Amino acid sequence: MSLIRSMQVSQTISCTNLKLCLFSAAVLQMTDPHEAIHHSHPPSEDKIAAAKVSARMRAIVRANPSAPPSQVLASELLTVSDAVRTELGRHDSVLRRLRRQKRGM
């Protein structure tokens, strides 16, 4: 996906497709950065829960550098649903993010 910086949009953008919704802000540069984008779908509860779990895991790793990231991940995965686990991403990717957070990256 290439980033288009020169395109100017003067009208309100309406979200019509959930898959494209995530990329609309990265591709289009609006004339007014404070202009609201109206969505035609409700927020994904699973994505919100996954973001909260991810933030909680990163906070635990930062607070307890001696805790292994795999143990933090295992303890957090016990408390979430399968849909949230899917939204978190692949197991090795989550562990990599936690290790990077532990190193301070």
N, C-alpha and C positions, 0 to 999 in steps of 0.2 A: 504494500500500500504506500503510495507516495503522498507526501504532504503538500497540499496546494495552498500556498500562502497568498497568492495574488487575487483569488476569487473573493468578491465582495457580495454579500447577501443583504439586501435592504428590507426584506420581509421576514415575518416570523416563520420559523421552520417548525413544521409539525412532524412528529414522529409517527411513521406509518408502519414501520417494520422493526420488531424487537431486535433482530440480528444486526441491522444497520444502525440502530440507535446508539450503540456504543461507539461507533466510528464517526458519527455526524459532527461532533465537536472537534475531532482531530483533523477532519478534512476541510471543513468550511470555516472561514474567518468572517465573522459578522462585523458589520459597521459599528454596532454598539455592543461592547463586550458585556454589558449589564442587561441586555435584552433577554427575556426569558424564552426558553424553548418549551413549547407545549407538547406533552406526551399523550398519546392515545392509549396507553396501557398502564396498569398499576405497577408499582415497584415489585421486583422479585424478592420475596421474603427469604428465599434460600441464599441469594447473593448477599443480602444484607447480613444474614446470620453468619455466612462464611467470612465476610469482611470483619465482623466483630470477633469471631474465633481467631482469625489470623492476627488481628491487633492484640488480642489477649495473649496469644502464644509469643509474639515478639516482645511484649512487655515482660513476660515471665523469663524469657531468655536474657533480656537486658538486666533484669533485677537479680537473677541467679546465674551468673556465668559458669558456675560449676555444674549446673544441671545439664545433662546431655540433651541435645535437641530431639533425639529419637524418643526419649522418655517424656518430654514435654508434649510432643505430638501424640504419642500413644495415650497419654492421660486426657488430652483434649478430645481426641476422636471417640473416646468412650461416651462422651456426653452429647454428641451431635447426631443428627439423623443421617441417613444415607444420601439424601438430596444435598445436604450441606457438605458432606464429604466429597461429593462429586464436584461441587462448586469450588472447593478449596484447590483442586488441581491434583496432579500426580503426586504420589507419595515422595518420590525423590526430589521433585521440584520444591515441595514444601520444606523438606529437610534442608535443601540447599539455601532457601531463603532464611531459615532459622539460623543456620551456621554463619551466613553472612551478617545477620543481625547481631549475632554473638561477637563476631570479630569487629563490629562497628562500621560495617560498610553500608 
